[in-house]
Amino acid sequence: MRQLSEIDRDAIRLAQDLQFPRWLEQITATGGCANPVHLTGSTTMRDATTGEILHHYDTRNEPGEHLLVRCRNRRATVCAPCSRLHAGDTFHLVRAGLIGGKNVPDDVREHPRLFVTLTAPSFGPVHRASTTGERCRPRRRAAHCAHERPTGCASVHNPADPLVGQPLCADCYDYVTHVLWHAHAGELWDRFARAVRRRLAVTAGLPQSHFSDRARLSFAKVAEYQKRAAVHVHAVVRLDGPAGPIDPPPVWGTAARLSAAVQAAARSVVVRTSYSPAVGEHGLRWGREIDVRPLRARPEDNELSDDAVAAYVAKYVTKGASETAAGADRRLSAWGDIDAVPASPHVRTLMRTCWRLGGLAEFKHLRLRSWAHALGFRGHVLTKSRAYSATYAALRAERAAHEGHDDAPGAVTDASWRYVGSGHTPGAALIAAGVADDLARNREHARSELRPAAEAGS
């Protein structure tokens, strides 16, 4: 035993425990979660009329007197099993808003729908990747910036080159505006959505205050970090009747009119920051690159399909910071934490800029230090309007009902739970990873079995 590693000794200890089979059941129930939450407590279900106890569960008989539940972290770099589940939920959430399902009528696919990409503006030239041999930033004449650095780059960078996304001159790069743009991206989207509604009302000959009586703008959007560590937004934008997806859009609500309103709104909205004696005032806008694609109920071969859009969004929301140049997966608690983040100098400079600006009274409301790990971008990666489709909570409740964990009709439940910790011991982590791998292989095998039948049916 002395020659075995700590991980192996711990795994053997667990396997020899009399409650190991039940512990393994819990690990399997979490999907092999890499960082499960440990709870202690009980649940009692009673008949609402008679008070008879229908079911009682207590963790006192569980291994370690704990119940393990999923951490539900969306990032694959933190917990692959939970991120896989989150990706599946995201796919169905976005897909339901495109083609129906999950209490959304199927004819929603006939509503005007767009796939919109809005980018951040330029904060300074950065190195660009090319897959066709195109040079990064060629210049006919050699020139240098005020800091004596070249303003061009004649190299050809492949997408994996660590220089891609890094500024040509870090001293020229506008880190302050970059961070403030991130911090106001949510407000910029809100103003964009309001501007779309106003323009639709104007083109339809309606008073702006009457738009909600005739139509509703629904959307689901995901924020994606580019290589330059700047966010751009992908969104499904849909026009419904006033009651949402159950209501057909007005006759004037066409995809062409919606597209024109989206493009005009994206180019016109501006958010002005609070004045700061240190950095002044900034007017923040979307970038010049705006992409608007209609989503048709029956797309041609060269057009985006509903499933492709849903899969793209689902794939992105599970990416961790290390995969997307998005900073760190967890919040930073001190200035010194920034040096320990495994990121590029460019990303760490953005974090330091967040920390410095977060110390200014005029930017206190932005909580930039709390969001320094996300480079100032605040909020969830995926957000949607209320009427777009289902919610994550509804999808989880549906899954619980499918697995038989929902409350019985006519019953009341009394529950008392307490958080006691999270994570695994070294040996438990090894076993959980094996369980997660087995479940992933089983899913892939099941898909491969179903694929020929699905292709034959199509």
Sequence and secondary structure as in RCSB ss.txt:
>XXXX:A:sequence
MRQLSEIDRDAIRLAQDLQFPRWLEQITATGGCANPVHLTGSTTMRDATTGEILHHYDTRNEPGEHLLVRCRNRR
ATVCAPCSRLHAGDTFHLVRAGLIGGKNVPDDVREHPRLFVTLTAPSFGPVHRASTTGERCRPRRRAAHCAHERP
TGCASVHNPADPLVGQPLCADCYDYVTHVLWHAHAGELWDRFARAVRRRLAVTAGLPQSHFSDRARLSFAKVAEY
QKRAAVHVHAVVRLDGPAGPIDPPPVWGTAARLSAAVQAAARSVVVRTSYSPAVGEHGLRWGREIDVRPLRARPE
DNELSDDAVAAYVAKYVTKGASETAAGADRRLSAWGDIDAVPASPHVRTLMRTCWRLGGLAEFKHLRLRSWAHAL
GFRGHVLTKSRAYSATYAALRAERAAHEGHDDAPGAVTDASWRYVGSGHTPGAALIAAGVADDLARNREHARSEL
RPAAEAGS
>XXXX:A:secstr
 TTS HHHHHHHHHHHSTTHHHHHHHHHHTTS SS EEEEEEEEEEETTT  EEEEEEGGGSGGG EEE      
TTT HHHHHHHHHHHHHHHHHHHH BTTB GGGGGS EEEEEE    SS B  B SS   SB  SS  B TTS B
S B   B TT TTTT BS TTTS HHHHHHHHHTHHHHHHHHHHHHHHHHHHHTT  GGGHHHH EEEEEEEEEE
 TTS EEEEEEEEEEBTTBTTS   TT  HHHHHHHHHHHHHH  EE   BTTTB  EE   S EEEEE  SS  
TTS  HHHHHHHHHHHHT  HHHHT   SS   SGGGGGGS S HHHHHHHHHHHHHHTSGGGGGGTTTTTGGGT
T  S SEEE TTSS  HHHHHHHHHHHTT S  TTEEEEEEEEEEEE   HHHHHHHHHHHHHHHHHHHHHHHHH
HHHHHHH 
